[in-house]
Amino acid sequence: MASFRGKRIDTGQGIVVEATVDHLRHAAKEVLWEYKEIEETPPDIERSSDGVLKVGEALIFREDIETCPAEIVAVKLGMNKLWYILSSHNCPPEKCATAREAMKCAQSEEKRLKKFRQVIEGTKGTRIQEIEKWGPDKLSDAQDILEIISDASRRYSH
């Protein structure tokens, strides 16, 4: 949880990364088996016509398997290579019906995010920023960015 002007905002379990799309692809390749890339635009954002992701849009790296594919979700936070990264999975609710199954899913998500973070930290030209300690350069951008992070946490955390 982060707070902005006294309002608590759910920031999930993700990390803020300064990296290029190629850096994200490299890290995803190290964390996931074969995957496919999916671009996703939230309903309240108009799709870009030039093919460049806009702030709030997501690039999802989803394993190319049928049952419970793992996902690394990268949500664009700014024009300067800034992303909110979280690990998720795409499983039917009955797959994680028991507490034990849900715990195993959560642990695998934590491991994926930890490995992704290690790859990014070891890559020249990238930077990890802790959400709790990080703040945008402009105070006016802070609320918008924290709301994007909160929305991404709700949409992609399972």
N, CA and C atoms as a LAMMPS dump frame, in Angstrom:
ITEM: TIMESTEP
0
ITEM: NUMBER OF ATOMS
474
ITEM: BOX BOUNDS ff ff ff
-5.0000000000000000e+02 5.0000000000000000e+02
-5.0000000000000000e+02 5.0000000000000000e+02
-5.0000000000000000e+02 5.0000000000000000e+02
ITEM: ATOMS id mol type element x y z
1 1 1 N 0.831 -1.184 0
2 1 2 C 0 0 0
3 1 3 C 0.878 1.25 0
4 2 1 N 0.507 2.171 -0.808
5 2 2 C 1.144 3.478 -0.822
6 2 3 C 0.071 4.493 -0.463
7 3 1 N 0.488 5.691 -0.161
8 3 2 C -0.516 6.716 0.119
9 3 3 C -0.154 7.983 -0.642
10 4 1 N -1.174 8.704 -1
11 4 2 C -1.002 9.964 -1.705
12 4 3 C -1.996 10.941 -1.118
13 5 1 N -1.481 11.998 -0.513
14 5 2 C -2.326 13.011 0.128
15 5 3 C -3.33 12.378 1.079
16 6 1 N -2.844 11.427 1.867
17 6 2 C -3.661 10.785 2.883
18 6 3 C -4.539 9.659 2.376
19 7 1 N -4.622 9.453 1.073
20 7 2 C -5.441 8.394 0.493
21 7 3 C -4.569 7.17 0.268
22 8 1 N -4.984 6.017 0.82
23 8 2 C -4.224 4.784 0.641
24 8 3 C -4.565 4.181 -0.703
25 9 1 N -3.53 3.793 -1.453
26 9 2 C -3.715 3.227 -2.783
27 9 3 C -3.031 1.872 -2.823
28 10 1 N -3.774 0.849 -3.284
29 10 2 C -3.23 -0.504 -3.377
30 10 3 C -2.228 -0.57 -4.52
31 11 1 N -0.973 -0.841 -4.199
32 11 2 C 0.072 -0.941 -5.216
33 11 3 C 0.447 -2.393 -5.499
34 12 1 N -0.267 -3.331 -4.919
35 12 2 C -0.022 -4.74 -5.208
36 12 3 C 1.372 -5.185 -4.814
37 13 1 N 1.848 -6.22 -5.464
38 13 2 C 3.145 -6.799 -5.154
39 13 3 C 4.163 -6.536 -6.252
40 14 1 N 3.882 -5.617 -7.15
41 14 2 C 4.744 -5.377 -8.293
42 14 3 C 5.924 -4.472 -7.994
43 15 1 N 6.688 -4.202 -9.058
44 15 2 C 7.847 -3.323 -8.973
45 15 3 C 7.768 -2.287 -10.09
46 16 1 N 8.409 -1.159 -9.869
47 16 2 C 8.517 -0.133 -10.902
48 16 3 C 9.9 -0.261 -11.513
49 17 1 N 9.936 -0.335 -12.844
50 17 2 C 11.17 -0.582 -13.573
51 17 3 C 11.357 0.489 -14.637
52 18 1 N 12.581 0.948 -14.764
53 18 2 C 12.933 1.818 -15.879
54 18 3 C 13.727 0.957 -16.851
55 19 1 N 13.084 0.631 -17.997
56 19 2 C 13.693 -0.278 -18.965
57 19 3 C 13.011 -0.127 -20.32
58 20 1 N 13.682 -0.589 -21.361
59 20 2 C 13.085 -0.596 -22.693
60 20 3 C 12.243 -1.864 -22.865
61 21 1 N 11.439 -1.905 -23.905
62 21 2 C 10.654 -3.092 -24.203
63 21 3 C 11.582 -4.277 -24.474
64 22 1 N 12.709 -4.035 -25.126
65 22 2 C 13.672 -5.117 -25.373
66 22 3 C 14.222 -5.686 -24.069
67 23 1 N 14.475 -4.822 -23.08
68 23 2 C 14.917 -5.301 -21.765
69 23 3 C 13.834 -6.169 -21.133
70 24 1 N 12.574 -5.744 -21.242
71 24 2 C 11.462 -6.51 -20.671
72 24 3 C 11.344 -7.868 -21.355
73 25 1 N 11.501 -7.886 -22.664
74 25 2 C 11.443 -9.148 -23.412
75 25 3 C 12.545 -10.1 -22.972
76 26 1 N 13.744 -9.56 -22.798
77 26 2 C 14.879 -10.379 -22.355
78 26 3 C 14.589 -10.994 -20.986
79 27 1 N 14.101 -10.194 -20.061
80 27 2 C 13.811 -10.701 -18.715
81 27 3 C 12.68 -11.725 -18.759
82 28 1 N 11.641 -11.462 -19.564
83 28 2 C 10.524 -12.409 -19.688
84 28 3 C 11.017 -13.744 -20.24
85 29 1 N 11.936 -13.688 -21.189
86 29 2 C 12.481 -14.912 -21.788
87 29 3 C 13.229 -15.746 -20.734
88 30 1 N 13.854 -15.079 -19.771
89 30 2 C 14.58 -15.778 -18.713
90 30 3 C 13.639 -16.377 -17.663
91 31 1 N 12.451 -15.819 -17.53
92 31 2 C 11.525 -16.217 -16.467
93 31 3 C 10.469 -17.206 -16.953
94 32 1 N 10.01 -17.051 -18.165
95 32 2 C 8.916 -17.871 -18.687
96 32 3 C 9.432 -18.866 -19.719
97 33 1 N 8.646 -19.939 -19.923
98 33 2 C 8.92 -20.839 -21.036
99 33 3 C 8.502 -20.077 -22.279
100 34 1 N 8.242 -20.742 -23.342
101 34 2 C 7.816 -20.047 -24.55
102 34 3 C 6.596 -19.187 -24.214
103 35 1 N 6.61 -17.972 -24.733
104 35 2 C 5.516 -17.064 -24.412
105 35 3 C 5.076 -16.304 -25.65
106 36 1 N 3.915 -15.69 -25.529
107 36 2 C 3.443 -14.795 -26.568
108 36 3 C 3.197 -13.436 -25.929
109 37 1 N 3.352 -12.395 -26.737
110 37 2 C 3.128 -11.028 -26.259
111 37 3 C 1.719 -10.593 -26.624
112 38 1 N 1.071 -9.976 -25.672
113 38 2 C -0.284 -9.474 -25.885
114 38 3 C -0.313 -8.024 -25.418
115 39 1 N -0.779 -7.144 -26.272
116 39 2 C -0.967 -5.744 -25.879
117 39 3 C -2.412 -5.584 -25.449
118 40 1 N -2.605 -4.908 -24.323
119 40 2 C -3.962 -4.731 -23.814
120 40 3 C -4.199 -3.277 -23.443
121 41 1 N -5.307 -2.756 -23.899
122 41 2 C -5.691 -1.382 -23.619
123 41 3 C -6.895 -1.392 -22.69
124 42 1 N -6.814 -0.703 -21.543
125 42 2 C -7.98 -0.621 -20.66
126 42 3 C -9.147 0.067 -21.373
127 43 1 N -10.371 -0.225 -20.956
128 43 2 C -11.543 0.325 -21.628
129 43 3 C -11.6 1.861 -21.659
130 44 1 N -10.991 2.518 -20.691
131 44 2 C -11.076 3.983 -20.621
132 44 3 C -9.961 4.698 -21.391
133 45 1 N -9.109 3.944 -22.101
134 45 2 C -8.018 4.54 -22.877
135 45 3 C -8.23 4.208 -24.348
136 46 1 N -8.077 5.206 -25.201
137 46 2 C -8.208 4.982 -26.632
138 46 3 C -6.93 4.345 -27.162
139 47 1 N -7.078 3.321 -27.974
140 47 2 C -5.94 2.587 -28.543
141 47 3 C -5.093 3.495 -29.425
142 48 1 N -3.787 3.404 -29.29
143 48 2 C -2.86 4.19 -30.09
144 48 3 C -2.865 3.703 -31.532
145 49 1 N -2.856 4.635 -32.466
146 49 2 C -2.868 4.249 -33.884
147 49 3 C -1.462 4 -34.426
148 50 1 N -0.427 4.472 -33.725
149 50 2 C 0.94 4.319 -34.221
150 50 3 C 1.651 3.069 -33.704
151 51 1 N 0.948 2.245 -32.93
152 51 2 C 1.534 1.009 -32.447
153 51 3 C 2.399 1.147 -31.205
154 52 1 N 2.57 2.364 -30.711
155 52 2 C 3.36 2.599 -29.503
156 52 3 C 2.416 2.579 -28.302
157 53 1 N 2.776 1.823 -27.274
158 53 2 C 1.925 1.751 -26.092
159 53 3 C 1.831 3.11 -25.404
160 54 1 N 0.63 3.443 -24.959
161 54 2 C 0.382 4.68 -24.24
162 54 3 C 0.415 4.4 -22.741
163 55 1 N 0.504 5.464 -21.96
164 55 2 C 0.47 5.342 -20.507
165 55 3 C -0.831 4.643 -20.107
166 56 1 N -0.71 3.609 -19.276
167 56 2 C -1.859 2.846 -18.82
168 56 3 C -2.095 1.561 -19.591
169 57 1 N -1.509 1.439 -20.8
170 57 2 C -1.655 0.208 -21.576
171 57 3 C -0.678 -0.847 -21.051
172 58 1 N -1.001 -2.109 -21.306
173 58 2 C -0.195 -3.205 -20.777
174 58 3 C 0.395 -4.058 -21.891
175 59 1 N 1.587 -4.54 -21.639
176 59 2 C 2.233 -5.54 -22.475
177 59 3 C 2.311 -6.794 -21.609
178 60 1 N 1.61 -7.84 -22.046
179 60 2 C 1.528 -9.067 -21.258
180 60 3 C 2.361 -10.144 -21.944
181 61 1 N 3.264 -10.736 -21.175
182 61 2 C 4.053 -11.87 -21.642
183 61 3 C 3.395 -13.106 -21.03
184 62 1 N 2.67 -13.89 -21.841
185 62 2 C 1.915 -15.037 -21.35
186 62 3 C 2.515 -16.317 -21.912
187 63 1 N 2.794 -17.269 -21
188 63 2 C 3.318 -18.559 -21.442
189 63 3 C 2.366 -19.179 -22.451
190 64 1 N 2.932 -19.809 -23.443
191 64 2 C 2.141 -20.398 -24.511
192 64 3 C 1.779 -21.841 -24.162
193 65 1 N 1.014 -21.994 -23.064
194 65 2 C 0.507 -23.303 -22.645
195 65 3 C -0.982 -23.149 -22.364
196 66 1 N -1.713 -24.249 -22.383
197 66 2 C -3.163 -24.174 -22.228
198 66 3 C -3.617 -24.041 -20.789
199 67 1 N -3.009 -24.772 -19.876
200 67 2 C -3.465 -24.798 -18.496
201 67 3 C -2.676 -23.829 -17.633
202 68 1 N -3.351 -22.875 -17.067
203 68 2 C -2.777 -21.905 -16.126
204 68 3 C -1.476 -21.272 -16.601
205 69 1 N -1.482 -20.583 -17.711
206 69 2 C -0.238 -19.957 -18.167
207 69 3 C 0.209 -18.833 -17.222
208 70 1 N 1.488 -18.818 -16.94
209 70 2 C 2.07 -17.741 -16.133
210 70 3 C 2.15 -16.483 -16.982
211 71 1 N 2.088 -15.342 -16.318
212 71 2 C 2.149 -14.063 -17.016
213 71 3 C 3.083 -13.104 -16.298
214 72 1 N 3.796 -12.335 -17.081
215 72 2 C 4.485 -11.146 -16.585
216 72 3 C 3.752 -9.987 -17.25
217 73 1 N 3.209 -9.097 -16.446
218 73 2 C 2.44 -7.971 -16.963
219 73 3 C 3.261 -6.703 -16.759
220 74 1 N 3.449 -5.945 -17.847
221 74 2 C 4.177 -4.674 -17.802
222 74 3 C 3.203 -3.57 -18.212
223 75 1 N 2.885 -2.684 -17.283
224 75 2 C 1.959 -1.587 -17.55
225 75 3 C 2.772 -0.306 -17.687
226 76 1 N 2.578 0.383 -18.781
227 76 2 C 3.356 1.592 -19.064
228 76 3 C 2.923 2.715 -18.125
229 77 1 N 3.914 3.307 -17.452
230 77 2 C 3.648 4.393 -16.508
231 77 3 C 4.066 5.752 -17.046
232 78 1 N 4.982 5.779 -17.983
233 78 2 C 5.456 7.061 -18.479
234 78 3 C 6.165 6.911 -19.805
235 79 1 N 6.44 8.023 -20.406
236 79 2 C 7.101 8.021 -21.704
237 79 3 C 8.582 7.664 -21.591
238 80 1 N 9.156 7.783 -20.451
239 80 2 C 10.59 7.544 -20.279
240 80 3 C 10.888 6.13 -19.803
241 81 1 N 10.401 5.131 -20.533
242 81 2 C 10.725 3.734 -20.257
243 81 3 C 10.332 3.293 -18.85
244 82 1 N 9.268 3.824 -18.3
245 82 2 C 8.848 3.506 -16.945
246 82 3 C 7.678 2.531 -16.984
247 83 1 N 7.808 1.403 -16.254
248 83 2 C 6.828 0.328 -16.268
249 83 3 C 6.522 -0.15 -14.862
250 84 1 N 5.296 -0.591 -14.659
251 84 2 C 4.911 -1.301 -13.445
252 84 3 C 4.837 -2.775 -13.833
253 85 1 N 5.602 -3.619 -13.156
254 85 2 C 5.706 -5.035 -13.49
255 85 3 C 5.092 -5.863 -12.375
256 86 1 N 4.266 -6.826 -12.764
257 86 2 C 3.774 -7.782 -11.783
258 86 3 C 3.697 -9.165 -12.415
259 87 1 N 3.726 -10.165 -11.567
260 87 2 C 3.639 -11.55 -12.007
261 87 3 C 2.238 -12.049 -11.696
262 88 1 N 1.683 -12.805 -12.618
263 88 2 C 0.324 -13.294 -12.454
264 88 3 C 0.199 -14.65 -13.139
265 89 1 N -0.991 -15.158 -13.198
266 89 2 C -1.294 -16.383 -13.93
267 89 3 C -2.721 -16.274 -14.454
268 90 1 N -3.035 -17.058 -15.437
269 90 2 C -4.348 -17.004 -16.051
270 90 3 C -5.016 -18.362 -15.867
271 91 1 N -5.541 -18.575 -14.659
272 91 2 C -6.142 -19.862 -14.316
273 91 3 C -7.632 -19.697 -14.029
274 92 1 N -8.408 -20.746 -14.287
275 92 2 C -9.802 -20.703 -13.86
276 92 3 C -9.856 -20.728 -12.33
277 93 1 N -10.854 -20.096 -11.733
278 93 2 C -10.931 -20.027 -10.26
279 93 3 C -10.89 -21.388 -9.573
280 94 1 N -11.446 -22.417 -10.195
281 94 2 C -11.462 -23.737 -9.551
282 94 3 C -10.071 -24.342 -9.428
283 95 1 N -9.104 -23.852 -10.214
284 95 2 C -7.735 -24.373 -10.141
285 95 3 C -7.078 -24.002 -8.814
286 96 1 N -7.428 -22.858 -8.278
287 96 2 C -6.864 -22.41 -6.994
288 96 3 C -7.965 -22.357 -5.936
289 97 1 N -8.804 -23.392 -5.908
290 97 2 C -9.967 -23.406 -5.029
291 97 3 C -9.605 -23.611 -3.56
292 98 1 N -8.561 -24.379 -3.281
293 98 2 C -8.201 -24.627 -1.89
294 98 3 C -7.112 -23.642 -1.455
295 99 1 N -6.98 -23.495 -0.167
296 99 2 C -5.954 -22.596 0.383
297 99 3 C -4.558 -23.055 -0.036
298 100 1 N -4.354 -24.347 -0.063
299 100 2 C -3.038 -24.879 -0.428
300 100 3 C -2.696 -24.552 -1.887
301 101 1 N -3.654 -24.754 -2.797
302 101 2 C -3.431 -24.438 -4.209
303 101 3 C -3.197 -22.948 -4.408
304 102 1 N -3.979 -22.125 -3.723
305 102 2 C -3.811 -20.677 -3.83
306 102 3 C -2.433 -20.255 -3.32
307 103 1 N -1.978 -20.875 -2.248
308 103 2 C -0.652 -20.567 -1.692
309 103 3 C 0.442 -20.956 -2.679
310 104 1 N 0.304 -22.098 -3.337
311 104 2 C 1.297 -22.529 -4.326
312 104 3 C 1.347 -21.553 -5.502
313 105 1 N 0.189 -21.085 -5.946
314 105 2 C 0.137 -20.1 -7.032
315 105 3 C 0.83 -18.801 -6.609
316 106 1 N 0.53 -18.346 -5.407
317 106 2 C 1.133 -17.099 -4.914
318 106 3 C 2.651 -17.235 -4.796
319 107 1 N 3.121 -18.379 -4.315
320 107 2 C 4.559 -18.589 -4.186
321 107 3 C 5.239 -18.616 -5.55
322 108 1 N 4.608 -19.231 -6.537
323 108 2 C 5.216 -19.261 -7.862
324 108 3 C 5.244 -17.863 -8.478
325 109 1 N 4.23 -17.052 -8.206
326 109 2 C 4.234 -15.672 -8.701
327 109 3 C 5.369 -14.875 -8.062
328 110 1 N 5.561 -15.063 -6.765
329 110 2 C 6.654 -14.371 -6.067
330 110 3 C 8.007 -14.776 -6.646
331 111 1 N 8.199 -16.057 -6.898
332 111 2 C 9.465 -16.534 -7.458
333 111 3 C 9.716 -15.951 -8.847
334 112 1 N 8.664 -15.914 -9.682
335 112 2 C 8.806 -15.345 -11.027
336 112 3 C 9.187 -13.875 -10.957
337 113 1 N 8.51 -13.123 -10.104
338 113 2 C 8.81 -11.698 -9.992
339 113 3 C 10.218 -11.481 -9.44
340 114 1 N 10.623 -12.308 -8.499
341 114 2 C 11.979 -12.192 -7.943
342 114 3 C 13.028 -12.459 -9.024
343 115 1 N 12.809 -13.497 -9.827
344 115 2 C 13.764 -13.808 -10.895
345 115 3 C 13.766 -12.71 -11.955
346 116 1 N 12.588 -12.201 -12.299
347 116 2 C 12.49 -11.097 -13.262
348 116 3 C 13.288 -9.901 -12.745
349 117 1 N 13.109 -9.599 -11.483
350 117 2 C 13.822 -8.482 -10.861
351 117 3 C 15.332 -8.694 -10.932
352 118 1 N 15.799 -9.908 -10.654
353 118 2 C 17.228 -10.203 -10.7
354 118 3 C 17.782 -10.01 -12.107
355 119 1 N 17.029 -10.43 -13.103
356 119 2 C 17.484 -10.26 -14.486
357 119 3 C 17.57 -8.777 -14.827
358 120 1 N 16.55 -8.021 -14.463
359 120 2 C 16.55 -6.577 -14.745
360 120 3 C 17.702 -5.887 -14.014
361 121 1 N 17.915 -6.248 -12.746
362 121 2 C 19.002 -5.63 -11.979
363 121 3 C 20.363 -5.922 -12.596
364 122 1 N 20.507 -7.071 -13.242
365 122 2 C 21.766 -7.439 -13.857
366 122 3 C 21.924 -6.945 -15.289
367 123 1 N 20.97 -6.172 -15.769
368 123 2 C 20.995 -5.684 -17.143
369 123 3 C 21.393 -4.216 -17.171
370 124 1 N 22.407 -3.915 -17.944
371 124 2 C 22.886 -2.539 -18.056
372 124 3 C 21.803 -1.659 -18.698
373 125 1 N 21.631 -0.463 -18.164
374 125 2 C 20.666 0.488 -18.708
375 125 3 C 19.274 0.377 -18.119
376 126 1 N 19.128 -0.44 -17.063
377 126 2 C 17.828 -0.586 -16.408
378 126 3 C 17.943 -0.158 -14.951
379 127 1 N 16.792 0.061 -14.347
380 127 2 C 16.788 0.462 -12.94
381 127 3 C 15.484 0.022 -12.289
382 128 1 N 15.584 -0.504 -11.076
383 128 2 C 14.417 -0.893 -10.27
384 128 3 C 14.151 0.227 -9.276
385 129 1 N 12.883 0.534 -9.087
386 129 2 C 12.517 1.55 -8.102
387 129 3 C 11.459 0.958 -7.178
388 130 1 N 11.696 1.024 -5.892
389 130 2 C 10.738 0.515 -4.914
390 130 3 C 9.529 1.45 -4.9
391 131 1 N 8.351 0.879 -5.014
392 131 2 C 7.138 1.691 -5.066
393 131 3 C 6.974 2.509 -3.796
394 132 1 N 7.255 1.913 -2.656
395 132 2 C 7.046 2.62 -1.396
396 132 3 C 7.98 3.816 -1.243
397 133 1 N 9.15 3.769 -1.882
398 133 2 C 10.132 4.846 -1.755
399 133 3 C 10.149 5.753 -2.979
400 134 1 N 9.468 5.343 -4.038
401 134 2 C 9.537 6.04 -5.302
402 134 3 C 8.447 7.08 -5.412
403 135 1 N 8.751 8.142 -6.096
404 135 2 C 7.753 9.157 -6.39
405 135 3 C 8.036 9.759 -7.743
406 136 1 N 7.012 10.04 -8.509
407 136 2 C 7.208 10.667 -9.807
408 136 3 C 7.858 12.035 -9.661
409 137 1 N 8.463 12.509 -10.744
410 137 2 C 9.135 13.802 -10.708
411 137 3 C 8.177 14.944 -10.433
412 138 1 N 6.972 14.861 -10.993
413 138 2 C 5.991 15.918 -10.796
414 138 3 C 4.892 15.418 -9.878
415 139 1 N 4.559 16.205 -8.879
416 139 2 C 3.509 15.837 -7.944
417 139 3 C 2.179 15.642 -8.66
418 140 1 N 1.966 16.411 -9.722
419 140 2 C 0.708 16.288 -10.468
420 140 3 C 0.574 14.925 -11.134
421 141 1 N 1.698 14.293 -11.467
422 141 2 C 1.664 12.971 -12.091
423 141 3 C 1.493 11.848 -11.07
424 142 1 N 1.801 12.12 -9.818
425 142 2 C 1.827 11.072 -8.8
426 142 3 C 0.483 10.368 -8.67
427 143 1 N -0.583 11.106 -8.553
428 143 2 C -1.881 10.481 -8.356
429 143 3 C -2.278 9.647 -9.568
430 144 1 N -2.061 10.164 -10.777
431 144 2 C -2.404 9.407 -11.981
432 144 3 C -1.632 8.092 -12.04
433 145 1 N -0.348 8.143 -11.762
434 145 2 C 0.489 6.95 -11.844
435 145 3 C 0.109 5.941 -10.767
436 146 1 N -0.121 6.397 -9.543
437 146 2 C -0.521 5.474 -8.486
438 146 3 C -1.888 4.855 -8.782
439 147 1 N -2.768 5.581 -9.421
440 147 2 C -4.061 5.011 -9.807
441 147 3 C -3.896 3.969 -10.911
442 148 1 N -2.976 4.191 -11.846
443 148 2 C -2.692 3.188 -12.887
444 148 3 C -2.162 1.915 -12.236
445 149 1 N -1.244 2.062 -11.288
446 149 2 C -0.685 0.914 -10.576
447 149 3 C -1.775 0.174 -9.812
448 150 1 N -2.634 0.925 -9.119
449 150 2 C -3.722 0.315 -8.362
450 150 3 C -4.679 -0.436 -9.277
451 151 1 N -5.019 0.171 -10.413
452 151 2 C -5.909 -0.473 -11.38
453 151 3 C -5.262 -1.752 -11.932
454 152 1 N -3.971 -1.682 -12.269
455 152 2 C -3.275 -2.866 -12.792
456 152 3 C -3.239 -3.982 -11.749
457 153 1 N -3.033 -3.639 -10.492
458 153 2 C -3.025 -4.646 -9.433
459 153 3 C -4.364 -5.348 -9.33
460 154 1 N -5.439 -4.571 -9.431
461 154 2 C -6.784 -5.17 -9.362
462 154 3 C -7.071 -6.024 -10.592
463 155 1 N -6.678 -5.563 -11.773
464 155 2 C -7.019 -6.254 -13.028
465 155 3 C -6.211 -7.521 -13.247
466 156 1 N -4.947 -7.51 -12.871
467 156 2 C -4.067 -8.613 -13.256
468 156 3 C -3.669 -9.533 -12.114
469 157 1 N -3.848 -9.134 -10.869
470 157 2 C -3.524 -10.032 -9.756
471 157 3 C -4.688 -10.99 -9.56
472 158 1 N -4.37 -12.278 -9.537
473 158 2 C -5.433 -13.282 -9.421
474 158 3 C -5.33 -14.006 -8.107
